[in-house]
Amino acid sequence: MKLRFLGRMVVVFLGTIAFALVGIQFTHIVGRNIAMARSLHDVENDVQTLRARKIEQEREVQRLTTPQGAVPEIHDRLHYVGPHETIIYLKR
């Protein structure tokens, strides 16, 4: 009788240890999964930002390839004017 009780206690003890180890591993995996999901979300936001910036830069390049787009940019950035042109600066 004592031997049977002792055997059952050992089985319960081993079962408890196994259950605890599985629970710890599960908690660890869930934590890593949450961290990876956050990281993925951040990367997706970065990709969207970069795509939007790429579109803006492509539009700017397209605009600067034409004289109508390049001339105002030359005036604004380089303060260069052509013959018979004048830049007038206004203060707010």
C-alpha positions as CSV (number, residue, x, y, z in Angstrom):
1,M,0.0,0.0,0.0
2,K,2.8,2.4,0.9
3,L,4.6,1.4,-2.2
4,R,1.6,2.1,-4.4
5,F,1.1,5.5,-2.8
6,L,4.7,6.3,-3.2
7,G,4.5,5.3,-6.9
8,R,1.5,7.5,-7.4
9,M,3.3,10.5,-5.7
10,V,6.3,10.0,-8.0
11,V,4.0,10.0,-11.1
12,V,2.2,13.1,-9.9
13,F,5.5,14.8,-9.2
14,L,6.9,13.9,-12.6
15,G,3.7,15.0,-14.3
16,T,3.8,18.3,-12.4
17,I,7.3,18.9,-13.5
18,A,6.5,18.1,-17.1
19,F,3.5,20.3,-17.1
20,A,5.6,23.2,-15.6
21,L,8.3,22.8,-18.3
22,V,5.7,22.7,-21.1
23,G,4.1,25.8,-19.6
24,I,7.4,27.7,-19.4
25,Q,8.3,26.8,-23.0
26,F,4.8,27.9,-24.2
27,T,5.1,31.2,-22.3
28,H,8.6,31.8,-23.9
29,I,7.3,31.0,-27.4
30,V,4.3,33.3,-27.0
31,G,6.6,36.1,-25.8
32,R,8.9,35.6,-28.8
33,N,5.9,35.5,-31.1
34,I,4.6,38.8,-29.8
35,A,8.0,40.4,-30.1
36,M,8.3,39.2,-33.7
37,A,4.8,40.5,-34.5
38,R,5.8,44.0,-33.2
39,S,9.0,43.9,-35.2
40,L,7.1,42.8,-38.3
41,H,4.6,45.7,-37.8
42,D,7.5,48.2,-37.5
43,V,9.1,46.8,-40.7
44,E,5.9,47.0,-42.6
45,N,5.5,50.7,-41.5
46,D,9.1,51.4,-42.6
47,V,8.4,49.7,-46.0
48,Q,5.2,51.9,-46.5
49,T,7.2,55.0,-45.6
50,L,10.0,54.1,-48.0
51,R,7.5,53.4,-50.8
52,A,5.8,56.8,-50.3
53,R,9.2,58.5,-50.2
54,K,10.2,56.7,-53.4
55,I,7.0,57.9,-55.2
56,E,7.7,61.5,-54.1
57,Q,11.3,61.3,-55.3
58,E,10.3,59.8,-58.6
59,R,7.8,62.6,-59.1
60,E,10.5,65.2,-58.2
61,V,12.9,63.6,-60.7
62,Q,10.2,63.6,-63.3
63,R,9.5,67.2,-62.6
64,L,13.1,68.3,-62.7
65,T,13.7,66.6,-66.1
66,T,11.5,69.3,-67.7
67,P,12.5,72.9,-68.1
68,Q,9.2,74.1,-66.6
69,G,10.1,72.1,-63.4
70,A,13.8,72.8,-63.3
71,V,13.8,76.5,-63.7
72,P,11.8,77.3,-60.5
73,E,14.0,74.9,-58.6
74,I,17.2,76.7,-60.0
75,H,15.8,80.0,-58.8
76,D,14.8,78.7,-55.4
77,R,17.9,76.7,-54.6
78,L,20.7,78.4,-56.4
79,H,19.3,81.9,-56.5
80,Y,20.4,82.0,-60.1
81,V,18.4,84.1,-62.6
82,G,18.6,84.4,-66.3
83,P,18.9,87.6,-68.3
84,H,16.2,90.1,-67.7
85,E,15.0,88.3,-64.6
86,T,15.1,89.4,-61.0
87,I,14.4,87.7,-57.7
88,I,12.4,89.6,-55.2
89,Y,12.5,88.4,-51.6
90,L,9.4,89.1,-49.5
91,K,9.5,89.0,-45.7
92,R,6.4,87.9,-43.8
